[in-house]
Amino acid sequence: MKSKSSRCTRSAASPRDGNSPSPDYKNDLLIAAIGASAGGIEAFTEFVSSLPNDTGMAFVLVQHLDPEHKSMLTELISKKTRMLVKEVTNGMTVEPNHVYVIPSNATMSISNHSLQLGPREESRGVHMSIDHFMRALAEQLGNRAIGIILSGSGTDGTAGLAEIQAHGGVTFAQDESSAKYPSMPASAVSAGCVDYILPPKAIAQELARIARHPYLVRDHGAEAADIASAQNTGLTLVFQLLRKTTGVDFTHYRQSTILRRIQRRMVVHKIDKIEEYVKYLQSNPQELKALYKDMLINVTSFFRNPRAFDALKSHVFPAILKNHPPDASIRIWTPGCASGEETYSVAITLLEFLGDKASQTNIQFFGTDVSDSSIAKARTGAYHENIQSDVSHDRLRRFFTKVEGRYRISKNIRDMCIFAQHNLLNDPPFSQMNLIACRNLLIYLEPILQSKAISLFHYALRPGGYLLLGTSEGVGSAGDLFSSEDRANKIFFKKATAVRQAVTFTMHHLAERQQNGALIVPAKLLDSSWNYLEAQKEFDRRLLSQYAPATVFINEDLEIIHTRGGVNRYLKLAPGRASLSIMKMAREGLLPDLRNAIAKAKKENVTVRKHNIQIKNGNGNGATGSDSGRLVNFEVAPVSLGSLKELYFMIVFEDSPVIARPAPVSRSARDASESKAVSGRITRLEQELAATKEYLQSVIETQQATNEELQSANEEILSSNEELQSTNEELETAKEELQSANEELSTVNDELRNRNQEVNQINNDLTNLFASIYFAVVMVGSDLAIRRFTPQAQKILGLIPADVGRPLININPPVEIPDLQSLVLQVMATSTQIDREFTDRQGGRYQLRILPYRTVDNKIDGAVITIVDISNRALGESG
């Protein structure tokens, strides 16, 4: 093995000889990844020969090489440039004005500007080394990555260019006229992930210009200033133009991401200032569409972050199936599905988990995205061969079919998946979902939209449903809506909430929304009217607060959810930042016993009572009694709500009964000689007291009767109020469900419309194809019923349009074809082709060929009969 120095050659001194790179050069370094295969060496030689030696960029060539032979590329390229050319060794640091060449039999990636080599993985087709490196480069450098695809066969590099473009980098492809083998660049162009289509020399010239563009050479610390400047000089106008053209409002999307997408388009169009770009947008509607497409970042792949799918198999799907009613369907929604890879990945994972049970389980997958072009691709379900690097051989065999050089999702999975154009933040959400998988969408939204999306997900999920987010995402401040089930894989479980979440969305169609202003998160409007129902509520509230014991309802996190009665005698608001934690609000002396009681109730799931707990005195209004403290009792009872996992607690407080202390006995003797007048007065007072007691007793009895009547009336009022409240909630729920159902029906209708269009197109194609065939063709089903036939078959076999659907045996053709029925049955049974010749009554000769009719799933479902008139050929042979 040769050393690093022996593999490094150059024809002239490097422009940077004697000058070591600046320590901060890595922050500003642009790295161009060049992918090439057959014919790529000649193209790269032309490219590097046309490059200036001082662009300040680094160039990494990923060429398809024979793994069994040593590469001589380094020596060949070094003769064409004054830049330093090196064959990559593991851990080599990338420096400006250098060219790096991948060695043979290796896979390359990059981390912290250091090139990493690994063994070449075994693959069934072309080794996707270009995609592998470009994806790693995009993840590491973001908008400072540049991707170039030169001559080559296959599709390697298409996914890599898409990833670079999604991260804000610029992409190139060699034009078809100059490429010796145009398959690779043509694949990238057809995927829509190429900014420039040029010959190699022009690519080099464009790179030299890009290296000097202000967007790429500016200090990264200036991004905040760029955002502020952009907001003052046209960013709002850009949002208005996009909203008017596309109906999508980007106002509350992450400003840094939006600005990077705009600046990327500025690089492509050689514009230095955002004010000039705004003018360019106003005069070029096509650029608005291109910018809109850039902002959507519709880049994904199959089974991205495989550990998340393993977690679905091991934890989420078993839990869903355990609580799943047999007659209900499993419903899964993937918002922001792009071109469908995420939806199909979840579908494949679930089918693998279900195994043989899949055929007995009703499953529905909903994939939605705001981009109609991405949804169209998702519905087709056909993907480039480069998915081999993401999908295992076993999955390709089981869930895909190879069609015209592409892998297409099998029909049974496509039938389970419904795709629709849908704006998550504006359109009504789906409902009754078991799982929502929304990865890497929230990271592009500002907190106000993130909170709205999380609330929508909570509404859309069934009780006990799961939410899967991206590795850099979370539920934020919505901890009361979701609990974390798998922190590492960002899987969350829907919590039940005491208060129904307010979910706002519109039923307006896209055309009606295009003229709307910026997205506003609406607040609930208050009804200022004071009517009978409001008075009734106030009456109930006061009764409950006066007669109900001091009671607190808390959740598993010990946060107070609801209170009744005068709890301020036992709890108080702690100084500092407001908190509803009962541990922070308990009065002095109550905390230790309260904490122990809650812990015991939680551990043993029993009611715990505590008596005569000494707490510091206070009645909630700041006044204190004469004593320093008082005795209280309380009871902690665990409460479970249905099948929910969360545990709640009800705490009831009361004061301990006060035992009156006996008055001290006077030791002084009473005066024995009391006057008779005083005795008489005492007697009168005793009589008056007895009368007063008797009167008071009658008043008490009357009051008790009145209280009982009031209690009865109160109970009736509470019952009526609960019924009205339930009715109101049912109406609200019914309205929301109808809106969601309407959205689903619209989605299904779109899907059916697209499929009908496909069927009509196929029928038109078949009709025109059959009309153009000069020989007879007859298609029969497995029951030997005639399905289709060509006009020539009408002439030779005497068929008429009414014969479609009739059994072949009932047809009496003008020509006699020996054993036709048995031959057709033999072909269907053996799946082999049969050729025969026969002669008609006039001596005409015909060639009969019968082939099996194969479905997309490679099943035999009939036969295709062709009859060719070979009379002229026979005359020629006899002549």
Secondary structure by P-SEA (a helix, b strand, c coil): ccccccccccccccccccccccccccccbbbbbbbbccaaaaaaaaaaaaccccccbbbbbbcccccccccaaaaaaaaccccccccccccccccccbbbbbbccbbbbbcccbbbbbcccccccccaaaaaaaaaaaacccccbbbbbcccccccaaaaaaaaaaabbbbbbccccccccaaaaaaaaaaccccccccaaaaaaaaaaaaacccccccccaaaaaaaaaaaccaaaaaaaaaaacccccccccaaaaaaaaaaaaaaaccccaaaaaaaaaacaaaaaaaaaaaaccccccccaaaaaaaaaccaaaaaaaaccccccbbbbbccccccaaaaaaaaaaaaaacccccccbbbbbbbbccaaaaaaaaaccccccccccccaaaaacccccccccccccaaaaaabbbbbcccccccccccccbbbbccccccccaaaaaaaaaaaaaacccbbbbbbccccccccccccccccccccbbbbbbbbcbbbbbbbbcccccccccccccccccccccccccaaaaaaaaaaaaaaccccbbbbbcccccccccccccccccccccccccccccccccccccaaaaaaaaaaaaccbbbbbcccccccccccccccccccbbbbbbbbbbbcccccbbbbbbbbbbcbbbbcccccccccccccccaaaaaaaaaaaaaaaaaaaaaaaaaaaaaaaaaaaaaaaaaaaaaaaaaaaaaaaaaaaaaaaaaaaaaaaaaaaaaaaaaaaaaaaaaaaaaaaaaccbbbbbbccccccccccaaaaaaccccccccccccccccccccccaaaaaaaaaaaccbbbbbccccccbbbbbbbbbbbbccccccccbbbbbbbaaaaaaaaac
